[in-house]
Amino acid sequence: MASTTFNPITKDKLRSDEHMEQATEAGQEALQKTKETGDEALQKVKEAGGEVLGKAKEAAVAVGEMASHAASAVGHKADDLTASAGHGIKEFGDTISKKAPHEGLTGAASQAVAEGVKSSGQYIEEQKLSGMAHDVEQVVKNHPIPALLICFGIGFCLGRVLKD
């Protein structure tokens, strides 16, 4: 009798062990498939992120190029306007020279002023804004302390004027 009661328990235990083993295998298969699916999804996310990053870089480069072209166009326009103003100043100097007296102390002074105006206009016309900025930069580099003192003086004067 003991063998008949022992047999059903042993069979149930064996079945239980088989089911447990099957469940473990199924769980391991599900875990493996989940890992594979996760790896595939991660790879797709990485690829999509790389594409988005690439597009963002392209957009940034395009915006930078557009800004550079716009700044260049503005710089050329400013140079053209400055050259035009220099030409006008030079013509004004010619007019002073023609209409001012040429004789005596007054004539010498007026001709000196006319020559100064003409040469200033010619300088502005030839150098344009970019050339004048370069010249100012060189003066400041070569004489930094006087340049700072001039800036402080101008700032002080502007401050006094704006205060009142």
C-alpha positions in Angstrom: 0.0 0.0 0.0 2.8 2.3 0.7 4.0 1.8 -2.8 0.6 2.9 -4.2 0.5 6.1 -2.2 4.2 6.8 -2.9 3.7 6.4 -6.7 1.1 9.1 -7.1 3.2 11.6 -5.0 6.3 10.7 -7.0 4.5 11.1 -10.3 3.1 14.4 -9.1 6.5 15.5 -8.0 8.0 14.5 -11.4 5.2 16.3 -13.2 5.8 19.3 -11.0 9.5 19.2 -11.7 8.8 18.9 -15.5 6.4 21.8 -15.4 8.9 23.8 -13.4 11.7 23.0 -15.9 9.4 23.9 -18.8 8.4 27.2 -17.1 12.1 28.0 -16.4 12.9 27.3 -20.1 10.0 29.4 -21.2 11.0 32.2 -18.9 14.6 32.0 -20.2 13.4 32.1 -23.8 11.1 35.1 -23.0 14.0 36.8 -21.3 16.3 36.2 -24.2 13.7 37.4 -26.7 13.2 40.5 -24.5 16.9 41.2 -24.5 17.1 40.8 -28.3 14.1 43.1 -28.8 15.6 45.6 -26.4 19.0 45.5 -28.1 17.3 46.0 -31.5 15.2 48.9 -30.2 18.3 50.5 -28.6 20.2 50.2 -31.9 17.3 51.8 -33.7 17.2 54.6 -31.1 20.9 55.1 -31.5 20.6 55.3 -35.3 17.7 57.7 -35.1 19.6 59.9 -32.6 22.6 59.9 -34.8 20.5 61.0 -37.8 18.9 63.7 -35.7 22.3 64.9 -34.5 23.6 64.9 -38.1 20.6 67.0 -39.2 21.1 69.4 -36.3 24.8 69.8 -37.2 23.8 70.5 -40.9 21.2 73.0 -39.8 23.7 74.8 -37.5 26.3 74.9 -40.3 23.7 76.3 -42.7 22.6 79.0 -40.2 26.3 79.9 -39.6 26.9 80.3 -43.3 23.8 82.4 -43.7 24.8 84.6 -40.9 28.3 84.9 -42.3 26.9 85.9 -45.7 24.6 88.4 -44.1 27.4 90.0 -42.1 29.6 90.1 -45.2 26.9 91.8 -47.1 26.4 94.3 -44.4 30.1 94.9 -44.2 30.3 95.5 -47.9 27.4 97.9 -47.8 29.0 99.8 -44.9 32.3 100.0 -46.9 30.4 101.3 -49.9 28.6 103.9 -47.9 31.8 105.0 -46.2 33.6 105.2 -49.6 30.8 107.3 -50.9 31.0 109.6 -47.9 34.7 109.9 -48.3 34.2 110.9 -52.0 31.7 113.6 -50.9 34.2 115.0 -48.3 36.9 115.1 -50.9 34.7 117.0 -53.3 33.8 119.4 -50.5 37.6 120.0 -50.0 37.9 120.7 -53.7 35.0 123.2 -53.5 36.7 125.0 -50.5 39.9 125.1 -52.5 38.2 126.7 -55.5 36.1 129.2 -53.7 38.4 130.3 -50.9 41.0 133.0 -51.3 44.4 132.0 -52.6 46.4 135.1 -51.5 47.7 136.3 -48.2 47.3 134.8 -44.7 43.7 134.0 -45.1 44.4 132.3 -48.5 47.1 130.1 -47.0 44.9 129.1 -44.0 41.9 128.3 -46.3 44.1 126.3 -48.7 45.6 124.4 -45.8 42.1 123.6 -44.5 41.0 122.6 -48.0 44.0 120.3 -48.4 43.3 118.7 -45.0 39.6 118.1 -45.9 40.6 116.7 -49.3 43.2 114.3 -47.9 40.8 113.2 -45.2 38.1 112.5 -47.8 40.6 110.6 -50.0 41.7 108.5 -47.0 38.1 107.6 -46.1 37.3 106.9 -49.7 40.3 104.6 -50.2 40.4 102.9 -46.8 36.6 102.6 -46.2 35.3 101.5 -42.9 37.2 98.2 -42.7 40.5 99.9 -43.4 39.9 102.6 -40.8 39.0 100.0 -38.2 42.2 98.2 -39.0 44.2 101.4 -38.6 42.5 102.2 -35.3 43.3 98.7 -34.1 46.9 99.1 -35.0 47.1 102.5 -33.1 45.5 101.0 -30.0 47.9 98.0 -30.2 51.0 100.2 -30.6 49.9 102.8 -28.0 47.6 101.1 -25.4 48.0 103.4 -22.5 47.2 106.7 -24.4 44.3 104.9 -26.0 42.9 103.9 -22.6 43.3 107.4 -21.3 41.5 108.8 -24.3 38.6 106.4 -23.8 38.4 107.3 -20.1 38.4 111.0 -21.0 35.7 110.5 -23.6 33.7 108.4 -21.1 34.1 111.1 -18.4 32.9 113.8 -20.7 29.9 111.8 -21.9 29.0 111.0 -18.3 29.1 114.7 -17.4 27.0 115.7 -20.4 24.4 112.9 -19.9 24.2 113.7 -16.1 23.0 117.2 -16.7 
